[in-house]
Amino acid sequence: MGTHRSFNFSAGPAALPTEVLEEARAELLDYRGTGMSVMEMSHRSAEFIEIAERAEADFRDLLSISEDYAVLFLQGGATLQFAAVPLNLLGSRTTADYVNTGSWSKKAITEARGYCEVNVVGSSEGSNFDRIPDPAQWQLSPDAAYLHLCSNETIGGVQFHEFPSVSAVPAPLVCDMSSDILSRSIDVSRFGVIYAGAQKNIGPAGLTVVIVRRDLLGRARPETPSMLDYSVHAEAGSMSNTPPTYAWYLAGLVFAWMKRQGGLAAIAERNARKAATLYTAIESSNFFRAPVAIADRSHMNVPFTLPDPQLDAAFLEGAKVRGLVNLKGHRSVGGMRASIYNAVEQHAVDNLVEYMAEFEQEYGS
Ligand SMILES: Cc1ncc(COP(=O)(O)O)c(C=O)c1O
C-alpha cells in the first residue's frame, strides 16, 4: 500500500518535502555505512561534522551569506531569540526600536521590555494588524541599538515585501524570519541579525538558525547566560553544548532539496504562484474574505474568513474528507489559515481552491 500523505496546511511544525523524509527514512538505521542512525552519532564524530558543515555551506549558498556573517544552529526556538537579541546587541545603549505588525512582534516587544526601553516606531494594532505600518511614518529613536521587525506574521498573514534601506534606517536591522526564511531571495547584507525557528521552511522543530554579522559579536551584556551569547556559539561552531543533531541533519537535507529545486529564485516563483492561486480564488468569490491589505499579504500564511463563523466547522470537516488538513485559523484570529510554505505543492493549493469553490456553491447565497 502506498503511503498516505495529507495536504498539510499547518502553520508549524509544517509540511516537509516528501523526498526529504524518504531520504531520511532510507538512512534512518544505517547512515551511509556507519551502522548507526544520525541520532545515535556523536556530534564530534567526523560523520556528523561533515553533515553539519555541508548543511551550513548549502544554507550560506542559498542565501548568499558572506563570511562577514556567522551562522549559528541553536536551540530554544525563535522565542528565546526575543531575549537573546537585546542581551547581545544593546551594548551600552538603553533603547531599541520595534515595529509592531502582529502577535509575534508583540511577543518580541514584551520580552525586550525586560532589558531595555522599547520604542514602538510604528504599529498596525489599531487596524487589527491588517497591514505593515507605513515606513515613512516610523518614529525612529536617534540612539536605538537596533530596529526589530518580523518579516512575516505567521498568525495575521502580513509580510514585508520590501525592507527599509540603510539611509532610512541606520541602526542594524534585526529580523524574525521564522515563517518566511528561504521562501525568497533577500539581501542578507541589509541585516545585523536574522533569526528563525526551523519548523516551517527549514526542517523539524528543535532547531533555531541565527545569522549574525560578525562585527556585532562580543558585546553581550555581562549577565548574559553563555548559552545565549552569540559569540560563544560562533566560536564553538554551535557546539558549545550538544546541538540538536538530528534536526540539523534534516535541515541539511532540506537545503540540498532546495538547491535541487533551483534555489530561492525558483522557489520564490513557485510560492508567488501558489499565493496568487489562493488570493485570486478569495478575491473572486463573494463568500470568502482575506482581511489583510493587498500590498502586504503574506505568500506563506493566508488567513481567510467565511461569511458566518457558524460555517467554519462544516468547512473544516469537508476539507478533512478531501485530505486538506490544518486549515483552522489561529485561536486569536478565528476563521481559516492556509500555510503554504515551500514544501506545500501547487497541487495542494489547487485542491484547496477547488474545494472552496464547491463549498461556496453549496453554502453561498
Ligand atoms: C514569526 C514567528 N516568530 C516566532 C515564533 C516562535 O517560534 P518558536 O516556537 O520556535 O519559539 C513563531 C512560531 O511559530 C513564529 O511564527
The ligand as a MOL file (V3000), in Angstrom:
LIG
                    3D

  0  0  0     0  0            999 V3000
M  V30 BEGIN CTAB
M  V30 COUNTS 16 16 0 0 0
M  V30 BEGIN ATOM
M  V30 1 C 7.1210 34.6220 13.2360 0
M  V30 2 C 7.3390 33.7340 14.4200 0
M  V30 3 N 8.1720 34.1380 15.3910 0
M  V30 4 C 8.4060 33.3800 16.4750 0
M  V30 5 C 7.8090 32.1620 16.6380 0
M  V30 6 C 8.1100 31.3440 17.8520 0
M  V30 7 O 8.9090 30.3020 17.4950 0
M  V30 8 P 9.2930 29.1280 18.4730 0
M  V30 9 O 8.0360 28.3740 18.7530 0
M  V30 10 O 10.2990 28.3720 17.6630 0
M  V30 11 O 9.8840 29.7220 19.7110 0
M  V30 12 C 6.9460 31.6800 15.6590 0
M  V30 13 C 6.3080 30.3510 15.8170 0
M  V30 14 O 5.5040 29.8970 15.1210 0
M  V30 15 C 6.6960 32.4980 14.5190 0
M  V30 16 O 5.8660 32.0800 13.5570 0
M  V30 END ATOM
M  V30 BEGIN BOND
M  V30 1 1 1 2
M  V30 2 1 2 3
M  V30 3 2 2 15
M  V30 4 2 3 4
M  V30 5 1 4 5
M  V30 6 1 5 6
M  V30 7 2 5 12
M  V30 8 1 6 7
M  V30 9 1 7 8
M  V30 10 2 8 9
M  V30 11 1 8 10
M  V30 12 1 8 11
M  V30 13 1 12 13
M  V30 14 1 12 15
M  V30 15 2 13 14
M  V30 16 1 15 16
M  V30 END BOND
M  V30 END CTAB
M  END
